[in-house]
Amino acid sequence: MSSPVISIQRPPQNVTDILLAASAHSSSSILFAEGDVEPVIESGLRHAEFRLDARHYKHASFAERLLQCLRSLKVPTWLSPEITPQDIRIYKVSGSLTNAVFFVSSSLQEPRTVLLRIYGPSSGSLISRPRELHTLHILSSQYHIGPRVFGTFENGRVEEYFDSTTLTASDLRDPKISRWIGARMAELHSVDIEAVEDTSPDNRGEGKGWEIGVKKNVKSWIHPAREVLALPTVSENLRAEFDLDGFKRDWDVYMQWLASVDDVQRGSRRVYAHNDTQYGNLLLLNSRIENLPEHRQLIVVDFEYASPNPASFDIANHFHEWTANYHSDTPHILDHTRYPTKDERSNFYLAYLEHSTVSPDSGPLTKFELLGMMPDLEKQAREDVENNVEEPEFDYIAYAQCRMAGFRRERLSYLA
């Protein structure tokens, strides 16, 4: 049977609607009303005109409809007529206003497990689903990075499943795994931005065909963040602590300073960045594949926030993730004493440079630190918004407070 749900009376049309809907209720499970999500289609991918209701994933009718969808998409190993809905096993991994994720397998030996993703009603508020789908398709089909997308349906998609284990907070500190992360990040940073952004010869390059994500995101998130802090449930003390007017002034000053030291050819060169390499988005294959380079046992997933950015931003953001433990009793608290040491950062840098298109003699070793504050600035704005559109078990406001404290602490050392 279904769990308690957030009751959304009408399809949210914008961020404000979603914030109001989420702020009025609290729950550990999210209702996905049919019709809330517009279909997302990508050229080169099969599309099935099926709509799946995540609320009914335990019902026999859901399994029957899902099997029809998998066959319509011609998902490998799922075409056999011997497979029946009764053979299907559906395991719910997560659920929020953004996604419901399931592992789909069979009691029979043949069909391979696949990942089923059903979009939630807030899919378009913070994440561009068409952009995300295009990114996944280009990265997997042209660069063999991330999961393959087998196809889409009216309110979701079917992806490749990896038999793997998600990294833990302590895994990030393992020198070998840290080198693998550096190598994988360098490979992603070697992707042609123009290919992913799908630009034309007339609008290629920064400021024409695309803009770096950190600038664009802070610009687009600052207004919704103000709306969140204006909600009646937010205290005056909290509004004063965040001081978004001060945040905006600090951001402008920081960007002006950064422009004076920015080196777009080396550490701050523009790359296609993941922007969210926390340990939960890094998978380690359970079985080593023959002839696969050692570092490619590590799989990077969840490209919702991927965009062009300075290379140093992506690396600095990853280093900030060392300070987090999202599976502790206080997952929103960041411990800055866990930030990687100079030796730990050097270990990462060397692996990054070894697999990078930038030669070591012009490497970004001194430039990675320049953007150390940018993740805190961007995350602070983003978490203000997500506090009201994601599941309430995680305290996004407190997390944003930690990020803001980190920015203010580092600002003193950079801009003193």
C-alpha positions in Angstrom: 0.0 0.0 0.0 1.1 3.6 -0.5 2.8 5.6 2.2 1.7 9.0 3.5 2.1 11.5 0.7 2.3 15.2 0.0 -1.0 16.2 -1.5 -0.5 18.6 -4.4 -3.8 20.0 -5.4 -2.8 21.2 -8.8 0.3 20.8 -11.1 3.0 23.2 -9.9 3.8 25.6 -12.7 6.8 27.3 -11.3 9.2 27.4 -8.4 6.9 29.5 -6.3 4.0 26.9 -6.6 6.3 24.1 -5.6 7.7 26.0 -2.6 4.2 26.8 -1.3 3.0 23.2 -1.9 6.0 21.7 -0.1 6.1 24.2 2.7 2.5 23.4 3.6 3.1 19.7 4.1 5.8 17.3 5.4 6.2 13.7 4.6 8.8 11.0 3.8 7.1 10.0 0.6 6.0 12.0 -2.4 2.9 11.7 -4.4 3.4 11.7 -8.2 0.1 12.7 -9.7 -0.3 11.7 -13.4 -0.2 14.6 -15.8 2.3 16.6 -13.7 5.2 16.0 -16.0 5.6 17.0 -19.6 7.2 14.3 -21.9 10.9 14.7 -22.6 12.2 13.3 -25.9 15.8 13.2 -27.2 16.8 12.6 -30.8 18.4 9.2 -31.2 16.6 7.6 -28.3 13.5 5.4 -28.5 10.3 6.9 -26.9 7.3 4.9 -25.7 3.9 6.5 -25.2 3.4 5.1 -21.7 2.9 6.9 -18.4 3.8 5.1 -15.2 2.3 6.1 -11.8 5.1 5.7 -9.1 2.4 5.6 -6.4 1.3 2.1 -7.7 4.7 0.4 -8.1 3.6 -2.5 -5.9 0.4 -3.1 -7.9 0.2 -5.9 -10.6 -1.0 -3.4 -13.1 2.2 -1.3 -12.8 4.3 -4.4 -13.6 2.2 -5.2 -16.6 2.4 -1.7 -17.9 6.1 -1.5 -17.2 6.8 -4.7 -19.1 4.9 -3.3 -22.1 7.0 -0.2 -21.9 10.3 -2.1 -21.8 9.3 -4.1 -24.8 8.2 -1.0 -26.7 11.6 0.5 -26.0 13.3 -2.7 -27.1 15.4 -2.7 -23.9 18.1 -5.5 -24.4 17.2 -8.9 -22.7 13.6 -7.8 -22.0 12.1 -8.8 -25.3 11.5 -12.5 -24.6 7.8 -13.5 -24.6 8.6 -15.9 -21.7 8.9 -12.9 -19.3 5.6 -12.2 -17.6 4.6 -9.3 -15.2 4.6 -11.9 -12.4 8.4 -12.4 -13.0 9.2 -8.7 -12.5 10.8 -7.6 -9.3 10.7 -3.8 -8.5 12.8 -2.3 -5.7 12.3 1.3 -4.8 15.6 3.1 -4.3 14.4 6.6 -3.6 11.6 9.0 -4.0 11.3 12.8 -4.0 9.5 15.6 -5.8 12.3 15.4 -8.4 12.6 11.6 -9.0 11.4 8.2 -8.0 14.1 5.6 -8.8 13.6 1.9 -9.0 15.7 -1.1 -9.8 13.8 -3.5 -12.1 14.9 -7.1 -12.4 13.3 -10.5 -13.0 13.1 -13.8 -11.2 14.2 -15.4 -14.5 17.9 -15.6 -15.3 18.0 -13.8 -18.6 16.8 -10.2 -18.2 19.4 -7.8 -17.0 18.5 -5.4 -14.2 17.7 -1.9 -15.4 17.2 1.4 -13.6 13.7 3.0 -13.9 13.4 6.8 -13.3 10.0 8.4 -13.0 10.0 12.1 -13.0 8.4 14.1 -10.2 6.2 17.2 -10.5 9.1 19.6 -9.7 11.3 18.2 -12.4 11.4 21.4 -14.3 11.9 23.8 -11.4 15.6 23.3 -10.6 16.6 20.7 -13.3 16.1 21.0 -17.0 15.0 17.5 -18.0 15.6 18.0 -21.7 19.1 19.3 -21.0 19.8 16.5 -18.6 18.6 13.8 -21.0 20.6 15.3 -23.9 23.7 15.4 -21.7 23.3 11.8 -20.6 22.8 10.6 -24.2 25.8 12.5 -25.6 28.1 11.4 -22.7 27.2 7.8 -22.8 26.9 7.3 -26.6 29.9 9.4 -27.7 32.2 9.3 -24.7 31.2 6.2 -22.8 30.7 8.2 -19.6 27.8 7.5 -17.3 24.9 5.2 -17.7 23.4 4.4 -21.1 19.8 5.6 -21.6 17.8 2.8 -23.2 14.8 5.0 -23.9 12.2 7.4 -22.6 8.5 7.2 -21.8 6.0 10.0 -21.1 7.1 10.7 -17.6 10.5 9.1 -17.2 13.3 7.0 -18.7 15.0 3.6 -18.5 18.8 3.6 -17.8 21.6 1.1 -17.6 22.1 -0.4 -14.2 25.5 -1.0 -12.7 26.2 -3.8 -10.3 28.1 -1.6 -8.0 28.5 -0.2 -4.5 28.1 3.5 -3.7 31.1 5.1 -2.2 31.1 6.3 1.4 32.4 9.4 3.0 35.5 7.6 4.2 36.1 6.2 0.7 36.9 9.7 -0.6 40.0 9.7 1.7 41.4 6.5 0.3 44.4 7.5 -1.8 43.8 5.0 -4.6 40.1 5.9 -4.9 40.9 9.6 -4.8 43.3 9.1 -7.7 40.5 7.3 -9.6 38.1 10.1 -9.0 40.8 12.6 -10.3 41.3 10.5 -13.4 37.5 10.2 -14.1 37.0 13.9 -13.6 39.8 14.6 -16.1 38.1 12.4 -18.7 34.8 14.3 -18.2 36.7 17.6 -18.5 38.1 16.4 -21.9 34.5 16.3 -23.3 33.8 18.9 -26.1 31.5 21.5 -24.5 30.2 22.4 -27.9 29.1 18.8 -28.6 27.1 18.6 -25.3 25.7 22.1 -25.6 24.7 21.4 -29.2 25.9 24.7 -30.5 26.1 25.8 -34.1 29.2 27.4 -35.9 27.5 30.8 -35.4 27.1 30.6 -31.6 30.0 28.6 -30.3 31.9 29.6 -27.2 31.3 31.2 -23.8 28.9 34.1 -23.9 27.5 33.0 -27.2 26.4 29.4 -27.2 26.7 28.8 -23.5 27.5 30.5 -20.2 29.4 28.9 -17.3 26.9 27.2 -14.9 28.0 28.9 -11.6 27.2 32.4 -12.9 23.9 31.3 -14.6 22.7 29.3 -11.6 23.4 31.9 -8.9 21.6 34.5 -11.1 18.5 32.2 -11.6 18.4 30.9 -8.0 18.8 34.1 -6.1 15.1 35.2 -6.6 13.6 31.8 -5.6 15.9 31.8 -2.6 14.4 35.1 -1.6 11.0 33.7 -1.9 11.9 30.8 0.4 13.3 33.1 3.0 10.1 35.2 2.8 7.9 32.3 3.8 6.1 32.9 7.1 7.7 29.7 8.5 11.1 31.3 8.3 12.3 33.3 11.3 13.6 36.9 11.2 16.9 35.6 12.7 17.3 33.1 9.9 16.7 35.8 7.3 19.2 38.0 9.0 21.8 35.2 9.2 21.6 34.5 5.5 21.5 38.2 4.5 20.9 37.6 0.8 21.5 41.2 0.0 25.0 40.9 1.6 25.4 37.5 -0.2 24.7 39.2 -3.6 27.2 42.0 -2.8 29.9 39.5 -1.7 29.2 37.5 -4.9 29.7 40.5 -7.1 32.9 41.5 -5.4 34.2 38.0 -5.6 33.5 37.7 -9.3 35.2 41.0 -10.0 38.3 39.7 -8.1 38.2 36.4 -9.8 38.1 38.1 -13.3 41.4 39.8 -12.4 43.2 36.5 -11.7 41.2 34.1 -13.9 43.4 32.0 -16.2 41.0 30.4 -18.7 43.9 28.5 -20.4 44.9 26.4 -17.3 43.3 26.0 -13.9 40.2 28.0 -14.8 39.9 26.7 -18.3 36.3 26.0 -19.3 35.3 22.4 -19.2 32.2 20.3 -19.1 31.8 19.8 -15.3 29.8 17.4 -13.2 29.4 20.0 -10.4 28.1 17.4 -7.8 30.9 14.8 -7.3 29.8 13.9 -3.8 30.4 10.3 -2.7 26.7 9.3 -3.3 27.2 10.0 -7.1 30.2 7.7 -7.4 29.8 4.0 -7.9 32.4 1.2 -7.6 31.8 -1.8 -9.8 31.4 -5.0 -7.7 33.3 -7.1 -10.3 36.3 -6.0 -12.3 35.8 -6.0 -16.0 38.7 -7.6 -18.0 40.9 -5.2 -19.8 39.2 -2.2 -18.2 41.6 0.4 -17.0 41.7 0.3 -13.2 40.2 3.8 -12.6 37.2 3.0 -14.8 35.9 0.7 -12.1 34.6 4.0 -10.8 31.3 5.1 -12.4 30.1 8.7 -12.2 26.3 9.1 -12.2 23.7 11.8 -11.7 24.4 14.6 -14.1 21.4 16.8 -13.2 23.7 19.8 -12.4 26.3 19.2 -15.1 27.2 22.3 -17.1 30.2 24.2 -18.5 32.3 25.6 -15.7 35.9 26.4 -14.8 37.8 23.1 -14.1 38.9 24.5 -10.8 35.3 25.0 -9.7 34.5 21.3 -10.2 37.6 20.2 -8.4 37.1 22.7 -5.5 33.5 21.6 -5.2 34.7 17.9 -4.9 37.1 18.9 -2.2 34.3 20.6 -0.3 32.4 17.3 -0.4 35.1 15.7 1.7 33.8 17.7 4.6 30.3 16.1 4.3 28.9 12.8 5.7 25.3 12.5 4.5 24.8 9.3 6.4 25.6 10.6 9.9 23.2 11.7 12.6 23.7 15.3 11.4 24.0 14.9 7.6 23.6 18.7 7.0 26.7 19.6 9.1 30.0 20.1 7.2 33.2 19.6 9.1 35.8 21.8 7.5 38.6 20.0 9.4 38.0 17.1 7.0 38.9 19.2 4.0 41.7 17.4 2.1 45.3 18.2 3.2 47.9 19.5 0.8 49.3 16.0 0.3 45.8 14.6 -0.3 45.0 17.4 -2.8 48.4 16.8 -4.6 47.5 13.1 -4.9 44.3 14.0 -6.6 46.0 16.6 -8.8 48.6 14.2 -10.1 46.0 11.7 -11.2 43.9 14.5 -12.8 46.9 15.8 -14.8 48.0 12.3 -15.9 44.6 11.8 -17.6 44.0 15.4 -18.6 44.3 17.1 -22.0 46.3 19.8 -20.2 50.1 19.1 -19.9 51.5 18.9 -16.4 53.9 21.8 -17.0 50.9 24.1 -17.5 48.8 22.4 -14.9 46.2 24.1 -12.7 47.8 23.3 -9.4 47.9 26.9 -8.2 44.6 27.8 -9.8 42.3 25.1 -8.2 42.2 27.0 -5.0 41.1 30.3 -6.6 37.5 29.0 -7.0 37.4 27.4 -3.6 34.7 29.8 -2.5 32.5 29.4 -5.5 30.9 26.1 -4.5 29.8 27.7 -1.2 28.3 30.7 -2.9 26.4 28.6 -5.4 25.4 25.9 -3.0 24.1 28.4 -0.5 21.7 29.8 -3.1 20.7 26.3 -4.3 20.1 24.8 -0.9 17.8 27.7 0.1 15.6 26.7 -2.7 15.9 22.9 -2.3 15.0 23.1 1.3 11.4 23.4 0.1 11.3 21.1 -2.9 13.2 18.1 -1.7 12.4 15.5 1.0 12.3 17.0 4.5 14.5 14.4 6.1 17.6 16.5 5.1 17.9 20.0 6.6 18.8 22.0 3.6 18.6 25.3 5.4 21.2 24.2 8.0 23.3 22.8 5.2 23.1 26.2 3.4 24.2 27.8 6.7 27.3 25.6 6.8 28.0 26.5 3.1 27.6 30.2 3.8 29.9 30.0 6.9 32.5 28.3 4.7 32.3 31.0 2.1 32.7 33.8 4.7 35.6 32.0 6.3 37.4 31.5 3.0 36.6 35.0 1.8 38.7 36.4 4.6 41.8 34.5 3.4 41.3 35.2 -0.3 40.1 38.8 -0.3 41.8 40.2 2.8 
